[in-house]
Amino acid sequence: MTDATFRRAFEDCSLSPDEFTHDGHLRMAWIYVIAHPLHEAIALFCTDLRRYVTHLGDEAKYHETITWFYMIKVHERAVELDSANSWGEFQRHNKDLFERGGVLLKKNYQPATLSSAKAKTSFILPDLISS
């Protein structure tokens, strides 16, 4: 599926949840950050993600801190690589973003921080020093 088709399906809520895995979240974040300045990408993605999970009846899964954290990381990495690169190249150069089990989050946040009600509804800066 092309990036444009993937984004359109996400935005109109026709994207299958099977396509919206962790990797799918990251791909969508990448699509937004290469198309918009970071502040706009975050605002648009958060709005569209809330609409998508609400459409699925899964709005409790939305987590503001995790969403912002990955948006900022994806942006940072896209800038390092040059946004003209492909999604496949972005994946190859950023394997740590795709690790399962929240490895990158655990390097940056205390568990109590991420599990807090405040973190679900408002972005909280990382509270651990990443190595």
KOLGU-4560 file (N, C-alpha, C; in nm, 3 decimals, padded with zeros to 5 digits):
<recs>
<n_xx: 00.085 n_yy: -00.117 n_zz: 00.000 ca_xx: 00.000 ca_yy: 00.000 ca_zz: 00.000 c_xx: 00.090 c_yy: 00.124 c_zz: 00.000 mol: A seq: 1 type: MET>
<n_xx: 00.059 n_yy: 00.219 n_zz: -00.085 ca_xx: 00.139 ca_yy: 00.342 ca_zz: -00.089 c_xx: 00.119 c_yy: 00.422 c_zz: 00.039 mol: A seq: 2 type: THR>
<n_xx: 00.210 n_yy: 00.515 n_zz: 00.064 ca_xx: 00.198 ca_yy: 00.601 ca_zz: 00.181 c_xx: 00.069 c_yy: 00.683 c_zz: 00.175 mol: A seq: 3 type: ASP>
<n_xx: 00.036 n_yy: 00.734 n_zz: 00.058 ca_xx: -00.086 ca_yy: 00.815 ca_zz: 00.044 c_xx: -00.212 c_yy: 00.732 c_zz: 00.071 mol: A seq: 4 type: ALA>
<n_xx: -00.215 n_yy: 00.610 n_zz: 00.021 ca_xx: -00.330 ca_yy: 00.522 ca_zz: 00.043 c_xx: -00.340 c_yy: 00.483 c_zz: 00.189 mol: A seq: 5 type: THR>
<n_xx: -00.225 n_yy: 00.455 n_zz: 00.251 ca_xx: -00.221 ca_yy: 00.419 ca_zz: 00.392 c_xx: -00.276 c_yy: 00.534 c_zz: 00.478 mol: A seq: 6 type: PHE>
<n_xx: -00.229 n_yy: 00.655 n_zz: 00.450 ca_xx: -00.274 ca_yy: 00.771 ca_zz: 00.526 c_xx: -00.423 c_yy: 00.796 c_zz: 00.505 mol: A seq: 7 type: ARG>
<n_xx: -00.468 n_yy: 00.788 n_zz: 00.380 ca_xx: -00.610 ca_yy: 00.811 ca_zz: 00.350 c_xx: -00.699 c_yy: 00.711 c_zz: 00.424 mol: A seq: 8 type: ARG>
<n_xx: -00.657 n_yy: 00.584 n_zz: 00.425 ca_xx: -00.735 ca_yy: 00.480 ca_zz: 00.495 c_xx: -00.737 c_yy: 00.505 c_zz: 00.645 mol: A seq: 9 type: ALA>
<n_xx: -00.626 n_yy: 00.552 n_zz: 00.700 ca_xx: -00.620 ca_yy: 00.587 ca_zz: 00.842 c_xx: -00.714 c_yy: 00.703 c_zz: 00.871 mol: A seq: 10 type: PHE>
<n_xx: -00.704 n_yy: 00.807 n_zz: 00.791 ca_xx: -00.782 ca_yy: 00.928 ca_zz: 00.815 c_xx: -00.932 c_yy: 00.906 c_zz: 00.797 mol: A seq: 11 type: GLU>
<n_xx: -00.970 n_yy: 00.818 n_zz: 00.705 ca_xx: -01.114 ca_yy: 00.794 ca_zz: 00.688 c_xx: -01.162 c_yy: 00.671 c_zz: 00.767 mol: A seq: 12 type: ASP>
<n_xx: -01.074 n_yy: 00.619 n_zz: 00.851 ca_xx: -01.104 ca_yy: 00.508 ca_zz: 00.943 c_xx: -01.137 c_yy: 00.377 c_zz: 00.872 mol: A seq: 13 type: CYS>
<n_xx: -01.092 n_yy: 00.363 n_zz: 00.748 ca_xx: -01.113 ca_yy: 00.236 ca_zz: 00.677 c_xx: -00.992 c_yy: 00.144 c_zz: 00.687 mol: A seq: 14 type: SER>
<n_xx: -00.885 n_yy: 00.188 n_zz: 00.750 ca_xx: -00.765 ca_yy: 00.106 ca_zz: 00.767 c_xx: -00.796 c_yy: -00.008 c_zz: 00.864 mol: A seq: 15 type: LEU>
<n_xx: -00.763 n_yy: -00.128 n_zz: 00.823 ca_xx: -00.784 ca_yy: -00.244 ca_zz: 00.908 c_xx: -00.695 c_yy: -00.236 c_zz: 01.032 mol: A seq: 16 type: SER>
<n_xx: -00.749 n_yy: -00.269 n_zz: 01.149 ca_xx: -00.665 ca_yy: -00.271 ca_zz: 01.269 c_xx: -00.545 c_yy: -00.364 c_zz: 01.255 mol: A seq: 17 type: PRO>
<n_xx: -00.556 n_yy: -00.466 n_zz: 01.172 ca_xx: -00.444 ca_yy: -00.557 ca_zz: 01.147 c_xx: -00.328 c_yy: -00.486 c_zz: 01.080 mol: A seq: 18 type: ASP>
<n_xx: -00.355 n_yy: -00.378 n_zz: 01.010 ca_xx: -00.251 ca_yy: -00.299 ca_zz: 00.942 c_xx: -00.192 c_yy: -00.194 c_zz: 01.035 mol: A seq: 19 type: GLU>
<n_xx: -00.259 n_yy: -00.171 n_zz: 01.149 ca_xx: -00.215 ca_yy: -00.063 ca_zz: 01.237 c_xx: -00.148 c_yy: -00.117 c_zz: 01.362 mol: A seq: 20 type: PHE>
<n_xx: -00.046 n_yy: -00.196 n_zz: 01.340 ca_xx: 00.039 ca_yy: -00.250 ca_zz: 01.446 c_xx: 00.132 c_yy: -00.139 c_zz: 01.495 mol: A seq: 21 type: THR>
<n_xx: 00.227 n_yy: -00.175 n_zz: 01.580 ca_xx: 00.329 ca_yy: -00.078 ca_zz: 01.622 c_xx: 00.400 c_yy: -00.022 c_zz: 01.498 mol: A seq: 22 type: HIS>
<n_xx: 00.437 n_yy: -00.110 n_zz: 01.406 ca_xx: 00.503 ca_yy: -00.066 ca_zz: 01.283 c_xx: 00.413 c_yy: 00.029 c_zz: 01.204 mol: A seq: 23 type: ASP>
<n_xx: 00.283 n_yy: 00.000 n_zz: 01.201 ca_xx: 00.188 ca_yy: 00.086 ca_zz: 01.132 c_xx: 00.179 c_yy: 00.224 c_zz: 01.196 mol: A seq: 24 type: GLY>
<n_xx: 00.181 n_yy: 00.227 n_zz: 01.329 ca_xx: 00.182 ca_yy: 00.356 ca_zz: 01.400 c_xx: 00.305 c_yy: 00.437 c_zz: 01.359 mol: A seq: 25 type: HIS>
<n_xx: 00.420 n_yy: 00.370 n_zz: 01.358 ca_xx: 00.544 ca_yy: 00.439 ca_zz: 01.324 c_xx: 00.543 c_yy: 00.487 c_zz: 01.179 mol: A seq: 26 type: LEU>
<n_xx: 00.491 n_yy: 00.404 n_zz: 01.090 ca_xx: 00.483 ca_yy: 00.445 ca_zz: 00.950 c_xx: 00.395 c_yy: 00.569 c_zz: 00.936 mol: A seq: 27 type: ARG>
<n_xx: 00.281 n_yy: 00.568 n_zz: 01.006 ca_xx: 00.191 ca_yy: 00.683 ca_zz: 00.998 c_xx: 00.258 c_yy: 00.806 c_zz: 01.057 mol: A seq: 28 type: MET>
<n_xx: 00.329 n_yy: 00.790 n_zz: 01.168 ca_xx: 00.402 ca_yy: 00.902 ca_zz: 01.227 c_xx: 00.502 c_yy: 00.958 c_zz: 01.126 mol: A seq: 29 type: ALA>
<n_xx: 00.575 n_yy: 00.868 n_zz: 01.059 ca_xx: 00.674 ca_yy: 00.909 ca_zz: 00.959 c_xx: 00.606 c_yy: 00.984 c_zz: 00.844 mol: A seq: 30 type: TRP>
<n_xx: 00.493 n_yy: 00.934 n_zz: 00.797 ca_xx: 00.419 ca_yy: 01.000 ca_zz: 00.689 c_xx: 00.381 c_yy: 01.142 c_zz: 00.729 mol: A seq: 31 type: ILE>
<n_xx: 00.335 n_yy: 01.159 n_zz: 00.852 ca_xx: 00.295 ca_yy: 01.291 ca_zz: 00.899 c_xx: 00.415 c_yy: 01.384 c_zz: 00.916 mol: A seq: 32 type: TYR>
<n_xx: 00.524 n_yy: 01.333 n_zz: 00.974 ca_xx: 00.637 ca_yy: 01.424 ca_zz: 01.001 c_xx: 00.714 c_yy: 01.463 c_zz: 00.876 mol: A seq: 33 type: VAL>
<n_xx: 00.707 n_yy: 01.382 n_zz: 00.771 ca_xx: 00.776 ca_yy: 01.425 ca_zz: 00.649 c_xx: 00.688 c_yy: 01.520 c_zz: 00.566 mol: A seq: 34 type: ILE>
<n_xx: 00.560 n_yy: 01.525 n_zz: 00.599 ca_xx: 00.468 ca_yy: 01.610 ca_zz: 00.524 c_xx: 00.438 c_yy: 01.744 c_zz: 00.591 mol: A seq: 35 type: ALA>
<n_xx: 00.468 n_yy: 01.755 n_zz: 00.721 ca_xx: 00.429 ca_yy: 01.873 ca_zz: 00.797 c_xx: 00.539 c_yy: 01.913 c_zz: 00.895 mol: A seq: 36 type: HIS>
<n_xx: 00.544 n_yy: 02.040 n_zz: 00.934 ca_xx: 00.631 ca_yy: 02.079 ca_zz: 01.046 c_xx: 00.590 c_yy: 01.997 c_zz: 01.169 mol: A seq: 37 type: PRO>
<n_xx: 00.683 n_yy: 01.973 n_zz: 01.258 ca_xx: 00.657 ca_yy: 01.883 ca_zz: 01.371 c_xx: 00.533 c_yy: 01.920 c_zz: 01.452 mol: A seq: 38 type: LEU>
<n_xx: 00.517 n_yy: 02.046 n_zz: 01.486 ca_xx: 00.401 ca_yy: 02.085 ca_zz: 01.569 c_xx: 00.269 c_yy: 02.054 c_zz: 01.497 mol: A seq: 39 type: HIS>
<n_xx: 00.265 n_yy: 02.075 n_zz: 01.366 ca_xx: 00.144 ca_yy: 02.042 ca_zz: 01.290 c_xx: 00.126 c_yy: 01.891 c_zz: 01.278 mol: A seq: 40 type: GLU>
<n_xx: 00.235 n_yy: 01.820 n_zz: 01.257 ca_xx: 00.228 ca_yy: 01.674 ca_zz: 01.244 c_xx: 00.172 c_yy: 01.613 c_zz: 01.372 mol: A seq: 41 type: ALA>
<n_xx: 00.221 n_yy: 01.659 n_zz: 01.486 ca_xx: 00.172 ca_yy: 01.606 ca_zz: 01.614 c_xx: 00.023 c_yy: 01.636 c_zz: 01.631 mol: A seq: 42 type: ILE>
<n_xx: -00.015 n_yy: 01.760 n_zz: 01.607 ca_xx: -00.157 ca_yy: 01.798 ca_zz: 01.624 c_xx: -00.247 c_yy: 01.716 c_zz: 01.531 mol: A seq: 43 type: ALA>
<n_xx: -00.209 n_yy: 01.706 n_zz: 01.405 ca_xx: -00.290 ca_yy: 01.629 ca_zz: 01.310 c_xx: -00.295 c_yy: 01.481 c_zz: 01.345 mol: A seq: 44 type: LEU>
<n_xx: -00.179 n_yy: 01.424 n_zz: 01.375 ca_xx: -00.174 ca_yy: 01.281 ca_zz: 01.405 c_xx: -00.255 c_yy: 01.249 c_zz: 01.531 mol: A seq: 45 type: PHE>
<n_xx: -00.240 n_yy: 01.329 n_zz: 01.635 ca_xx: -00.316 ca_yy: 01.303 ca_zz: 01.759 c_xx: -00.466 c_yy: 01.310 c_zz: 01.734 mol: A seq: 46 type: CYS>
<n_xx: -00.510 n_yy: 01.410 n_zz: 01.659 ca_xx: -00.653 ca_yy: 01.422 ca_zz: 01.626 c_xx: -00.700 c_yy: 01.301 c_zz: 01.546 mol: A seq: 47 type: THR>
<n_xx: -00.623 n_yy: 01.265 n_zz: 01.444 ca_xx: -00.663 ca_yy: 01.154 ca_zz: 01.357 c_xx: -00.656 c_yy: 01.020 c_zz: 01.431 mol: A seq: 48 type: ASP>
<n_xx: -00.558 n_yy: 01.004 n_zz: 01.518 ca_xx: -00.545 ca_yy: 00.880 ca_zz: 01.595 c_xx: -00.662 c_yy: 00.865 c_zz: 01.693 mol: A seq: 49 type: LEU>
<n_xx: -00.698 n_yy: 00.974 n_zz: 01.759 ca_xx: -00.815 ca_yy: 00.968 ca_zz: 01.850 c_xx: -00.941 c_yy: 00.929 c_zz: 01.773 mol: A seq: 50 type: ARG>
<n_xx: -00.960 n_yy: 00.989 n_zz: 01.656 ca_xx: -01.077 ca_yy: 00.956 ca_zz: 01.575 c_xx: -01.074 c_yy: 00.809 c_zz: 01.534 mol: A seq: 51 type: ARG>
<n_xx: -00.958 n_yy: 00.760 n_zz: 01.493 ca_xx: -00.944 ca_yy: 00.622 ca_zz: 01.449 c_xx: -00.975 c_yy: 00.524 c_zz: 01.563 mol: A seq: 52 type: TYR>
<n_xx: -00.914 n_yy: 00.545 n_zz: 01.681 ca_xx: -00.939 ca_yy: 00.450 ca_zz: 01.791 c_xx: -01.082 c_yy: 00.461 c_zz: 01.842 mol: A seq: 53 type: VAL>
<n_xx: -01.142 n_yy: 00.579 n_zz: 01.834 ca_xx: -01.282 ca_yy: 00.595 ca_zz: 01.872 c_xx: -01.370 c_yy: 00.517 c_zz: 01.774 mol: A seq: 54 type: THR>
<n_xx: -01.339 n_yy: 00.528 n_zz: 01.646 ca_xx: -01.412 ca_yy: 00.452 ca_zz: 01.544 c_xx: -01.405 c_yy: 00.301 c_zz: 01.573 mol: A seq: 55 type: HIS>
<n_xx: -01.290 n_yy: 00.256 n_zz: 01.621 ca_xx: -01.273 ca_yy: 00.114 ca_zz: 01.652 c_xx: -01.337 c_yy: 00.076 c_zz: 01.786 mol: A seq: 56 type: LEU>
<n_xx: -01.384 n_yy: 00.177 n_zz: 01.861 ca_xx: -01.439 ca_yy: 00.151 ca_zz: 01.993 c_xx: -01.332 c_yy: 00.121 c_zz: 02.096 mol: A seq: 57 type: GLY>
<n_xx: -01.213 n_yy: 00.173 n_zz: 02.072 ca_xx: -01.097 ca_yy: 00.142 ca_zz: 02.156 c_xx: -01.028 c_yy: 00.268 c_zz: 02.206 mol: A seq: 58 type: ASP>
<n_xx: -01.106 n_yy: 00.373 n_zz: 02.234 ca_xx: -01.047 ca_yy: 00.502 ca_zz: 02.270 c_xx: -00.962 c_yy: 00.497 c_zz: 02.397 mol: A seq: 59 type: GLU>
<n_xx: -00.983 n_yy: 00.398 n_zz: 02.482 ca_xx: -00.902 ca_yy: 00.386 ca_zz: 02.604 c_xx: -00.756 c_yy: 00.355 c_zz: 02.573 mol: A seq: 60 type: ALA>
<n_xx: -00.728 n_yy: 00.306 n_zz: 02.453 ca_xx: -00.590 ca_yy: 00.275 ca_zz: 02.415 c_xx: -00.507 c_yy: 00.400 c_zz: 02.384 mol: A seq: 61 type: LYS>
<n_xx: -00.572 n_yy: 00.511 n_zz: 02.355 ca_xx: -00.497 ca_yy: 00.632 ca_zz: 02.319 c_xx: -00.413 c_yy: 00.678 c_zz: 02.438 mol: A seq: 62 type: TYR>
<n_xx: -00.288 n_yy: 00.711 n_zz: 02.411 ca_xx: -00.194 ca_yy: 00.754 ca_zz: 02.516 c_xx: -00.113 c_yy: 00.871 c_zz: 02.462 mol: A seq: 63 type: HIS>
<n_xx: -00.140 n_yy: 00.989 n_zz: 02.516 ca_xx: -00.079 ca_yy: 01.113 ca_zz: 02.466 c_xx: 00.073 c_yy: 01.112 c_zz: 02.477 mol: A seq: 64 type: GLU>
<n_xx: 00.127 n_yy: 01.071 n_zz: 02.590 ca_xx: 00.273 ca_yy: 01.074 ca_zz: 02.608 c_xx: 00.342 c_yy: 00.979 c_zz: 02.511 mol: A seq: 65 type: THR>
<n_xx: 00.291 n_yy: 00.860 n_zz: 02.496 ca_xx: 00.353 ca_yy: 00.764 ca_zz: 02.404 c_xx: 00.345 c_yy: 00.815 c_zz: 02.261 mol: A seq: 66 type: ILE>
<n_xx: 00.231 n_yy: 00.871 n_zz: 02.224 ca_xx: 00.214 ca_yy: 00.924 ca_zz: 02.089 c_xx: 00.313 c_yy: 01.036 c_zz: 02.061 mol: A seq: 67 type: THR>
<n_xx: 00.320 n_yy: 01.133 n_zz: 02.149 ca_xx: 00.413 ca_yy: 01.245 ca_zz: 02.130 c_xx: 00.558 c_yy: 01.196 c_zz: 02.130 mol: A seq: 68 type: TRP>
<n_xx: 00.590 n_yy: 01.107 n_zz: 02.222 ca_xx: 00.727 ca_yy: 01.057 ca_zz: 02.231 c_xx: 00.772 c_yy: 00.998 c_zz: 02.097 mol: A seq: 69 type: PHE>
<n_xx: 00.691 n_yy: 00.911 n_zz: 02.041 ca_xx: 00.728 ca_yy: 00.849 ca_zz: 01.914 c_xx: 00.724 c_yy: 00.949 c_zz: 01.798 mol: A seq: 70 type: TYR>
<n_xx: 00.631 n_yy: 01.042 n_zz: 01.799 ca_xx: 00.630 ca_yy: 01.144 ca_zz: 01.694 c_xx: 00.760 c_yy: 01.225 c_zz: 01.696 mol: A seq: 71 type: MET>
<n_xx: 00.803 n_yy: 01.262 n_zz: 01.815 ca_xx: 00.927 ca_yy: 01.340 ca_zz: 01.827 c_xx: 01.047 c_yy: 01.256 c_zz: 01.785 mol: A seq: 72 type: ILE>
<n_xx: 01.051 n_yy: 01.130 n_zz: 01.827 ca_xx: 01.162 ca_yy: 01.042 ca_zz: 01.788 c_xx: 01.166 c_yy: 01.020 c_zz: 01.637 mol: A seq: 73 type: LYS>
<n_xx: 01.050 n_yy: 00.994 n_zz: 01.578 ca_xx: 01.044 ca_yy: 00.973 ca_zz: 01.433 c_xx: 01.090 c_yy: 01.099 c_zz: 01.360 mol: A seq: 74 type: VAL>
<n_xx: 01.046 n_yy: 01.214 n_zz: 01.406 ca_xx: 01.089 ca_yy: 01.340 ca_zz: 01.345 c_xx: 01.240 c_yy: 01.357 c_zz: 01.356 mol: A seq: 75 type: HIS>
<n_xx: 01.291 n_yy: 01.338 n_zz: 01.475 ca_xx: 01.436 ca_yy: 01.351 ca_zz: 01.498 c_xx: 01.515 c_yy: 01.260 c_zz: 01.403 mol: A seq: 76 type: GLU>
<n_xx: 01.471 n_yy: 01.137 n_zz: 01.391 ca_xx: 01.540 ca_yy: 01.040 ca_zz: 01.305 c_xx: 01.523 c_yy: 01.073 c_zz: 01.157 mol: A seq: 77 type: ARG>
<n_xx: 01.405 n_yy: 01.121 n_zz: 01.118 ca_xx: 01.382 ca_yy: 01.159 ca_zz: 00.978 c_xx: 01.471 c_yy: 01.275 c_zz: 00.938 mol: A seq: 78 type: ALA>
<n_xx: 01.488 n_yy: 01.370 n_zz: 01.029 ca_xx: 01.575 ca_yy: 01.484 ca_zz: 01.002 c_xx: 01.720 c_yy: 01.437 c_zz: 00.987 mol: A seq: 79 type: VAL>
<n_xx: 01.763 n_yy: 01.346 n_zz: 01.075 ca_xx: 01.898 ca_yy: 01.292 ca_zz: 01.067 c_xx: 01.924 c_yy: 01.223 c_zz: 00.933 mol: A seq: 80 type: GLU>
<n_xx: 01.823 n_yy: 01.151 n_zz: 00.883 ca_xx: 01.837 ca_yy: 01.076 ca_zz: 00.758 c_xx: 01.813 c_yy: 01.159 c_zz: 00.633 mol: A seq: 81 type: LEU>
<n_xx: 01.738 n_yy: 01.267 n_zz: 00.646 ca_xx: 01.691 ca_yy: 01.348 ca_zz: 00.536 c_xx: 01.556 c_yy: 01.292 c_zz: 00.493 mol: A seq: 82 type: ASP>
<n_xx: 01.454 n_yy: 01.371 n_zz: 00.508 ca_xx: 01.317 ca_yy: 01.325 ca_zz: 00.487 c_xx: 01.288 c_yy: 01.272 c_zz: 00.347 mol: A seq: 83 type: SER>
<n_xx: 01.378 n_yy: 01.293 n_zz: 00.252 ca_xx: 01.354 ca_yy: 01.243 ca_zz: 00.117 c_xx: 01.370 c_yy: 01.092 c_zz: 00.108 mol: A seq: 84 type: ALA>
<n_xx: 01.426 n_yy: 01.031 n_zz: 00.211 ca_xx: 01.445 ca_yy: 00.886 ca_zz: 00.210 c_xx: 01.312 c_yy: 00.813 c_zz: 00.218 mol: A seq: 85 type: ASN>
<n_xx: 01.313 n_yy: 00.687 n_zz: 00.180 ca_xx: 01.191 ca_yy: 00.607 ca_zz: 00.179 c_xx: 01.160 c_yy: 00.551 c_zz: 00.318 mol: A seq: 86 type: SER>
<n_xx: 01.037 n_yy: 00.504 n_zz: 00.332 ca_xx: 00.995 ca_yy: 00.437 ca_zz: 00.455 c_xx: 01.085 c_yy: 00.317 c_zz: 00.482 mol: A seq: 87 type: TRP>
<n_xx: 01.115 n_yy: 00.238 n_zz: 00.380 ca_xx: 01.201 ca_yy: 00.122 ca_zz: 00.397 c_xx: 01.339 c_yy: 00.159 c_zz: 00.448 mol: A seq: 88 type: GLY>
<n_xx: 01.392 n_yy: 00.267 n_zz: 00.396 ca_xx: 01.524 ca_yy: 00.312 ca_zz: 00.442 c_xx: 01.515 c_yy: 00.362 c_zz: 00.586 mol: A seq: 89 type: GLU>
<n_xx: 01.408 n_yy: 00.433 n_zz: 00.618 ca_xx: 01.388 ca_yy: 00.479 ca_zz: 00.756 c_xx: 01.386 c_yy: 00.358 c_zz: 00.851 mol: A seq: 90 type: PHE>
<n_xx: 01.313 n_yy: 00.254 n_zz: 00.815 ca_xx: 01.306 ca_yy: 00.133 ca_zz: 00.899 c_xx: 01.444 c_yy: 00.071 c_zz: 00.919 mol: A seq: 91 type: GLN>
<n_xx: 01.518 n_yy: 00.058 n_zz: 00.811 ca_xx: 01.651 ca_yy: -00.004 ca_zz: 00.818 c_xx: 01.746 c_yy: 00.071 c_zz: 00.909 mol: A seq: 92 type: ARG>
<n_xx: 01.735 n_yy: 00.202 n_zz: 00.914 ca_xx: 01.826 ca_yy: 00.283 ca_zz: 00.993 c_xx: 01.779 c_yy: 00.306 c_zz: 01.137 mol: A seq: 93 type: HIS>
<n_xx: 01.661 n_yy: 00.259 n_zz: 01.172 ca_xx: 01.603 ca_yy: 00.290 ca_zz: 01.304 c_xx: 01.542 c_yy: 00.168 c_zz: 01.369 mol: A seq: 94 type: ASN>
<n_xx: 01.613 n_yy: 00.059 n_zz: 01.369 ca_xx: 01.561 ca_yy: -00.068 ca_zz: 01.422 c_xx: 01.516 c_yy: -00.057 c_zz: 01.567 mol: A seq: 95 type: LYS>
<n_xx: 01.581 n_yy: 00.028 n_zz: 01.645 ca_xx: 01.543 ca_yy: 00.041 ca_zz: 01.786 c_xx: 01.400 c_yy: 00.093 c_zz: 01.804 mol: A seq: 96 type: ASP>
<n_xx: 01.351 n_yy: 00.171 n_zz: 01.709 ca_xx: 01.214 ca_yy: 00.221 ca_zz: 01.719 c_xx: 01.111 c_yy: 00.108 c_zz: 01.705 mol: A seq: 97 type: LEU>
<n_xx: 01.152 n_yy: 00.000 n_zz: 01.640 ca_xx: 01.060 ca_yy: -00.109 ca_zz: 01.608 c_xx: 01.068 c_yy: -00.226 c_zz: 01.707 mol: A seq: 98 type: PHE>
<n_xx: 01.155 n_yy: -00.214 n_zz: 01.807 ca_xx: 01.167 ca_yy: -00.322 ca_zz: 01.906 c_xx: 01.036 c_yy: -00.339 c_zz: 01.982 mol: A seq: 99 type: GLU>
<n_xx: 00.998 n_yy: -00.462 n_zz: 02.001 ca_xx: 00.874 ca_yy: -00.494 ca_zz: 02.072 c_xx: 00.894 c_yy: -00.479 c_zz: 02.223 mol: A seq: 100 type: ARG>
<n_xx: 00.785 n_yy: -00.462 n_zz: 02.293 ca_xx: 00.789 ca_yy: -00.457 ca_zz: 02.438 c_xx: 00.820 c_yy: -00.319 c_zz: 02.495 mol: A seq: 101 type: GLY>
<n_xx: 00.816 n_yy: -00.217 n_zz: 02.412 ca_xx: 00.838 ca_yy: -00.081 ca_zz: 02.463 c_xx: 00.978 c_yy: -00.055 c_zz: 02.514 mol: A seq: 102 type: GLY>
<n_xx: 01.078 n_yy: -00.120 n_zz: 02.453 ca_xx: 01.217 ca_yy: -00.106 ca_zz: 02.499 c_xx: 01.259 c_yy: 00.040 c_zz: 02.504 mol: A seq: 103 type: VAL>
<n_xx: 01.232 n_yy: 00.115 n_zz: 02.400 ca_xx: 01.273 ca_yy: 00.256 ca_zz: 02.395 c_xx: 01.199 c_yy: 00.339 c_zz: 02.500 mol: A seq: 104 type: LEU>
<n_xx: 01.072 n_yy: 00.308 n_zz: 02.520 ca_xx: 00.996 ca_yy: 00.379 ca_zz: 02.623 c_xx: 01.054 c_yy: 00.350 c_zz: 02.761 mol: A seq: 105 type: LEU>
<n_xx: 01.091 n_yy: 00.225 n_zz: 02.786 ca_xx: 01.146 ca_yy: 00.186 ca_zz: 02.917 c_xx: 01.281 c_yy: 00.252 c_zz: 02.944 mol: A seq: 106 type: LYS>
<n_xx: 01.353 n_yy: 00.286 n_zz: 02.838 ca_xx: 01.481 ca_yy: 00.355 ca_zz: 02.855 c_xx: 01.461 c_yy: 00.503 c_zz: 02.885 mol: A seq: 107 type: LYS>
<n_xx: 01.342 n_yy: 00.553 n_zz: 02.861 ca_xx: 01.316 ca_yy: 00.696 ca_zz: 02.876 c_xx: 01.215 c_yy: 00.734 c_zz: 02.984 mol: A seq: 108 type: ASN>
<n_xx: 01.133 n_yy: 00.637 n_zz: 03.027 ca_xx: 01.028 ca_yy: 00.666 ca_zz: 03.125 c_xx: 01.025 c_yy: 00.563 c_zz: 03.237 mol: A seq: 109 type: TYR>
<n_xx: 00.995 n_yy: 00.614 n_zz: 03.356 ca_xx: 00.968 ca_yy: 00.523 ca_zz: 03.468 c_xx: 00.829 c_yy: 00.461 c_zz: 03.443 mol: A seq: 110 type: GLN>
<n_xx: 00.812 n_yy: 00.334 n_zz: 03.481 ca_xx: 00.681 ca_yy: 00.270 ca_zz: 03.460 c_xx: 00.565 c_yy: 00.348 c_zz: 03.523 mol: A seq: 111 type: PRO>
<n_xx: 00.586 n_yy: 00.404 n_zz: 03.641 ca_xx: 00.479 ca_yy: 00.478 ca_zz: 03.708 c_xx: 00.439 c_yy: 00.603 c_zz: 03.629 mol: A seq: 112 type: ALA>
<n_xx: 00.535 n_yy: 00.662 n_zz: 03.561 ca_xx: 00.504 ca_yy: 00.780 ca_zz: 03.480 c_xx: 00.412 c_yy: 00.742 c_zz: 03.366 mol: A seq: 113 type: THR>
<n_xx: 00.449 n_yy: 00.639 n_zz: 03.291 ca_xx: 00.369 ca_yy: 00.600 ca_zz: 03.174 c_xx: 00.231 c_yy: 00.545 c_zz: 03.214 mol: A seq: 114 type: LEU>
<n_xx: 00.222 n_yy: 00.486 n_zz: 03.330 ca_xx: 00.093 ca_yy: 00.429 ca_zz: 03.370 c_xx: 00.001 c_yy: 00.532 c_zz: 03.436 mol: A seq: 115 type: SER>
<n_xx: 00.050 n_yy: 00.655 n_zz: 03.454 ca_xx: -00.032 ca_yy: 00.757 ca_zz: 03.520 c_xx: -00.143 c_yy: 00.809 c_zz: 03.429 mol: A seq: 116 type: SER>
<n_xx: -00.250 n_yy: 00.852 n_zz: 03.492 ca_xx: -00.362 ca_yy: 00.911 ca_zz: 03.417 c_xx: -00.317 c_yy: 01.037 c_zz: 03.346 mol: A seq: 117 type: ALA>
<n_xx: -00.228 n_yy: 01.113 n_zz: 03.407 ca_xx: -00.179 ca_yy: 01.237 ca_zz: 03.346 c_xx: -00.106 c_yy: 01.208 c_zz: 03.215 mol: A seq: 118 type: LYS>
<n_xx: -00.024 n_yy: 01.102 n_zz: 03.212 ca_xx: 00.051 ca_yy: 01.068 ca_zz: 03.091 c_xx: -00.040 c_yy: 01.025 c_zz: 02.977 mol: A seq: 119 type: ALA>
<n_xx: -00.153 n_yy: 00.968 n_zz: 03.011 ca_xx: -00.248 ca_yy: 00.926 ca_zz: 02.906 c_xx: -00.314 c_yy: 01.045 c_zz: 02.837 mol: A seq: 120 type: LYS>
<n_xx: -00.328 n_yy: 01.156 n_zz: 02.909 ca_xx: -00.402 ca_yy: 01.269 ca_zz: 02.855 c_xx: -00.316 c_yy: 01.391 c_zz: 02.822 mol: A seq: 121 type: THR>
<n_xx: -00.191 n_yy: 01.395 n_zz: 02.872 ca_xx: -00.101 ca_yy: 01.508 ca_zz: 02.849 c_xx: 00.040 c_yy: 01.456 c_zz: 02.826 mol: A seq: 122 type: SER>
<n_xx: 00.114 n_yy: 01.522 n_zz: 02.738 ca_xx: 00.252 ca_yy: 01.480 ca_zz: 02.714 c_xx: 00.339 c_yy: 01.511 c_zz: 02.834 mol: A seq: 123 type: PHE>
<n_xx: 00.414 n_yy: 01.412 n_zz: 02.876 ca_xx: 00.512 ca_yy: 01.427 ca_zz: 02.984 c_xx: 00.649 c_yy: 01.398 c_zz: 02.924 mol: A seq: 124 type: ILE>
<n_xx: 00.743 n_yy: 01.486 n_zz: 02.953 ca_xx: 00.880 ca_yy: 01.466 ca_zz: 02.904 c_xx: 00.940 c_yy: 01.340 c_zz: 02.965 mol: A seq: 125 type: LEU>
<n_xx: 01.033 n_yy: 01.276 n_zz: 02.895 ca_xx: 01.100 ca_yy: 01.158 ca_zz: 02.952 c_xx: 01.161 c_yy: 01.191 c_zz: 03.088 mol: A seq: 126 type: PRO>
<n_xx: 01.154 n_yy: 01.095 n_zz: 03.179 ca_xx: 01.205 ca_yy: 01.117 ca_zz: 03.314 c_xx: 01.321 c_yy: 01.024 c_zz: 03.350 mol: A seq: 127 type: ASP>
<n_xx: 01.375 n_yy: 00.956 n_zz: 03.251 ca_xx: 01.497 ca_yy: 00.877 ca_zz: 03.268 c_xx: 01.596 c_yy: 00.921 c_zz: 03.162 mol: A seq: 128 type: LEU>
<n_xx: 01.722 n_yy: 00.903 n_zz: 03.190 ca_xx: 01.825 ca_yy: 00.936 ca_zz: 03.092 c_xx: 01.848 c_yy: 00.814 c_zz: 03.005 mol: A seq: 129 type: ILE>
<n_xx: 01.825 n_yy: 00.830 n_zz: 02.875 ca_xx: 01.843 ca_yy: 00.720 ca_zz: 02.781 c_xx: 01.991 c_yy: 00.698 c_zz: 02.754 mol: A seq: 130 type: SER>
<n_xx: 02.028 n_yy: 00.569 n_zz: 02.749 ca_xx: 02.170 ca_yy: 00.540 ca_zz: 02.722 c_xx: 02.194 c_yy: 00.516 c_zz: 02.575 mol: A seq: 131 type: SER>
</recs>
